[in-house]
Amino acid sequence: MTERSRIITSNQPGPHHDLARRVERALTHPLRKPLADHTREAFAAAEAWRAARGEAPLILDACCGVGLSTRRLAEAHPDCVVIGVDRSADRLSREHGAPPDNALLVRADLVDFWRLALAAGWRPVRHYLLYPNPYPKSTHLKMRWQGHPVFPAILALGGRLELRSNWRLYVEEFSLALEQATGVAAPVQAHDPEGDFLTHFERKYHLSGQPLWKMVAELPHRPGLLPVE
């Protein structure tokens, strides 16, 4: 059976007119959101798990959903440790079998988790944002990662950052924001998974005939990108 998924529609004809201002604000105004206790605890547990595995390279799978991508990345990179983070206990509790020994699923608020990871000196060799919620209404820009105050922390961690989406405009905005913040150009590319699907959404969108898009950037570890008081 061919899967069907709804095509994203938006009242935006192109990249948001307020994107550059929001990126500039994120680069110059510290994020004052208090760190949640549950995410502090989750991060401490993740840090202990990672440290127990020595110097293995780290892959961070942000917004991992049910964790299928985390499992598949761990299988594809057995020499690395892979940490998947999602805020939903329900999604993370769905039964997809035990993760590989080199994978860990963490329930946490990514806005806090990214900042804690940066403060702890994490340097992921790969960092994935796979099919994030597009928040397609123009009024929702601040809810997209490229319009969120935590955006500099995402980039500051460094490594090979890869974003995938079925909404080209999301990837275009992220690419524009990334170049504004870092000077690194990361063009939007068509993505063909060729049957090797990292997430259920990737499979569903591809099999329903939707074009997929990605952006890949090689970024330095740059803690100073995050503004401080």
C-alpha positions as CSV (number, residue, x, y, z in Angstrom):
1,M,0.0,0.0,0.0
2,T,1.3,3.5,-0.9
3,E,1.4,5.7,2.1
4,R,-0.2,9.2,2.0
5,S,0.9,12.2,4.0
6,R,-0.4,15.8,4.0
7,I,1.7,18.3,2.0
8,I,2.8,21.2,4.2
9,T,1.0,24.5,3.4
10,S,2.0,27.9,4.6
11,N,1.0,31.5,4.3
12,Q,4.7,32.4,3.8
13,P,5.7,32.8,0.1
14,G,9.4,32.7,1.0
15,P,11.8,32.9,3.9
16,H,10.3,34.8,6.8
17,H,10.8,38.6,6.7
18,D,11.8,38.6,10.4
19,L,14.3,35.8,10.3
20,A,17.5,37.9,10.1
21,R,16.3,40.1,13.1
22,R,15.5,37.0,15.2
23,V,18.9,35.4,14.4
24,E,20.7,38.6,15.3
25,R,18.8,38.9,18.6
26,A,19.7,35.2,19.4
27,L,23.3,36.0,18.8
28,T,23.4,39.1,21.0
29,H,20.8,38.4,23.8
30,P,21.4,35.6,26.3
31,L,18.7,33.0,26.6
32,R,17.4,33.4,30.2
33,K,15.1,30.4,30.3
34,P,15.8,28.6,33.6
35,L,17.2,25.0,33.1
36,A,14.5,22.5,34.1
37,D,15.5,20.1,36.9
38,H,14.3,17.0,34.9
39,T,16.6,18.0,32.0
40,R,19.5,18.6,34.4
41,E,19.0,15.1,35.8
42,A,18.6,13.5,32.3
43,F,21.7,15.3,31.1
44,A,23.8,14.1,34.1
45,A,22.7,10.6,33.4
46,A,23.5,10.9,29.7
47,E,26.9,12.4,30.5
48,A,27.8,9.5,32.9
49,W,26.7,7.0,30.2
50,R,28.8,8.8,27.5
51,A,31.9,9.1,29.8
52,A,31.7,5.4,30.7
53,R,32.3,4.6,27.0
54,G,35.6,6.4,26.8
55,E,36.6,8.5,23.9
56,A,34.1,7.1,21.4
57,P,33.0,9.8,18.9
58,L,29.5,11.2,19.8
59,I,26.5,11.5,17.4
60,L,23.6,13.6,18.7
61,D,20.1,12.8,17.3
62,A,18.0,15.8,18.3
63,C,14.2,15.5,18.2
64,C,14.6,11.7,17.8
65,G,10.9,10.9,18.2
66,V,10.4,7.2,18.8
67,G,14.1,6.6,18.4
68,L,14.2,4.7,15.2
69,S,16.8,7.1,13.8
70,T,18.9,6.7,16.9
71,R,18.9,3.0,16.5
72,R,19.8,3.1,12.8
73,L,22.5,5.6,13.3
74,A,24.0,3.5,16.1
75,E,24.0,0.4,13.8
76,A,25.5,2.4,10.9
77,H,28.3,3.8,13.2
78,P,29.3,1.1,15.6
79,D,32.5,3.0,16.6
80,C,30.4,5.9,17.9
81,V,28.0,6.5,20.7
82,V,24.6,7.9,19.7
83,I,22.4,9.8,22.0
84,G,18.8,10.5,20.9
85,V,16.9,13.2,22.7
86,D,13.2,13.9,22.6
87,R,10.8,15.7,25.0
88,S,8.0,13.2,24.7
89,A,7.9,10.3,27.1
90,D,5.1,8.7,25.1
91,R,7.1,8.7,21.9
92,L,10.2,7.3,23.6
93,S,8.3,4.6,25.3
94,R,6.9,3.0,22.1
95,E,8.2,-0.5,21.6
96,H,10.8,-0.7,18.8
97,G,13.1,-3.1,20.5
98,A,16.1,-2.4,22.8
99,P,18.5,0.1,21.4
100,P,22.0,-1.1,20.4
101,D,24.6,-1.0,23.2
102,N,26.1,2.2,21.7
103,A,22.8,4.1,21.7
104,L,20.9,5.9,24.5
105,L,17.5,7.5,24.4
106,V,16.9,10.5,26.6
107,R,13.8,12.3,27.6
108,A,14.7,16.0,27.9
109,D,13.9,19.5,26.8
110,L,16.3,20.1,24.0
111,V,16.4,23.9,24.6
112,D,18.1,23.0,28.0
113,F,19.9,19.9,26.8
114,W,21.8,21.7,24.1
115,R,23.0,24.4,26.5
116,L,24.1,21.8,29.1
117,A,25.9,19.9,26.4
118,L,27.7,23.0,25.2
119,A,28.7,23.9,28.8
120,A,30.0,20.4,29.4
121,G,32.2,20.6,26.3
122,W,30.4,18.1,24.1
123,R,31.7,18.0,20.6
124,P,29.5,15.8,18.4
125,V,31.1,14.6,15.2
126,R,27.5,14.4,13.8
127,H,24.4,16.3,14.8
128,Y,21.0,15.4,13.2
129,L,17.8,17.4,13.0
130,L,15.5,15.0,11.2
131,Y,12.1,16.3,10.1
132,P,11.5,18.8,12.9
133,N,8.0,20.1,13.4
134,P,7.7,22.7,10.6
135,Y,5.4,25.1,12.4
136,P,4.3,26.4,9.0
137,K,2.3,29.4,10.0
138,S,4.1,32.7,9.6
139,T,3.4,33.6,13.2
140,H,5.2,30.4,14.3
141,L,8.7,31.5,13.2
142,K,10.0,31.7,16.8
143,M,9.0,28.0,17.3
144,R,11.2,26.8,14.4
145,W,14.8,26.1,15.5
146,Q,16.2,28.8,13.2
147,G,14.0,31.4,14.8
148,H,14.4,30.2,18.4
149,P,16.7,31.9,20.9
150,V,18.6,28.6,21.4
151,F,19.7,28.6,17.7
152,P,23.3,29.7,18.5
153,A,23.8,26.7,20.9
154,I,22.8,24.3,18.1
155,L,25.5,25.7,15.9
156,A,28.1,26.2,18.6
157,L,28.3,22.4,19.4
158,G,30.0,22.0,16.0
159,G,30.4,18.9,13.9
160,R,28.6,17.7,10.8
161,L,25.2,19.2,11.2
162,E,22.5,17.7,9.0
163,L,18.9,18.9,8.7
164,R,16.3,17.1,6.7
165,S,12.7,18.1,6.0
166,N,9.9,17.7,3.5
167,W,9.3,21.4,3.6
168,R,12.0,23.2,1.5
169,L,11.3,26.5,3.0
170,Y,12.3,25.3,6.5
171,V,15.6,24.1,5.1
172,E,16.1,27.4,3.2
173,E,15.5,29.4,6.3
174,F,17.8,27.3,8.4
175,S,20.5,27.7,5.8
176,L,20.1,31.4,5.7
177,A,20.2,31.6,9.5
178,L,23.3,29.4,9.7
179,E,25.2,31.5,7.2
180,Q,24.2,34.7,9.0
181,A,25.4,33.3,12.3
182,T,28.6,31.5,11.2
183,G,29.5,32.6,7.7
184,V,29.3,29.0,6.6
185,A,27.3,28.4,3.4
186,A,25.2,25.3,3.4
187,P,23.1,25.0,0.2
188,V,19.7,23.3,0.2
189,Q,20.0,19.9,-1.5
190,A,17.4,17.4,-2.8
191,H,17.5,14.2,-0.7
192,D,16.8,10.8,-2.0
193,P,17.0,8.2,0.8
194,E,17.1,5.3,-1.8
195,G,15.2,3.0,0.5
196,D,17.5,3.7,3.5
197,F,15.0,5.5,5.7
198,L,16.2,7.0,9.0
199,T,12.8,7.8,10.4
200,H,9.2,6.7,9.9
201,F,8.4,10.2,8.6
202,E,11.1,10.0,6.0
203,R,9.6,6.8,4.8
204,K,6.1,8.1,4.8
205,Y,6.9,11.3,3.0
206,H,9.0,9.6,0.4
207,L,6.5,6.9,-0.4
208,S,3.7,9.4,-0.7
209,G,5.7,11.1,-3.4
210,Q,6.8,14.2,-1.6
211,P,10.2,15.7,-2.4
212,L,12.7,15.7,0.5
213,W,15.3,18.3,1.3
214,K,18.4,18.5,3.3
215,M,21.2,20.8,4.4
216,V,24.6,19.7,5.6
217,A,27.2,22.0,7.2
218,E,30.7,21.2,8.7
219,L,30.9,23.5,11.8
220,P,33.7,24.2,14.2
221,H,33.2,23.8,18.0
222,R,32.5,27.4,18.9
223,P,31.1,28.0,22.4
224,G,31.6,31.8,22.1
225,L,28.8,31.9,19.6
226,L,26.4,31.7,22.5
227,P,25.9,35.1,24.1
228,V,26.5,35.4,27.9
229,E,25.6,37.9,30.5
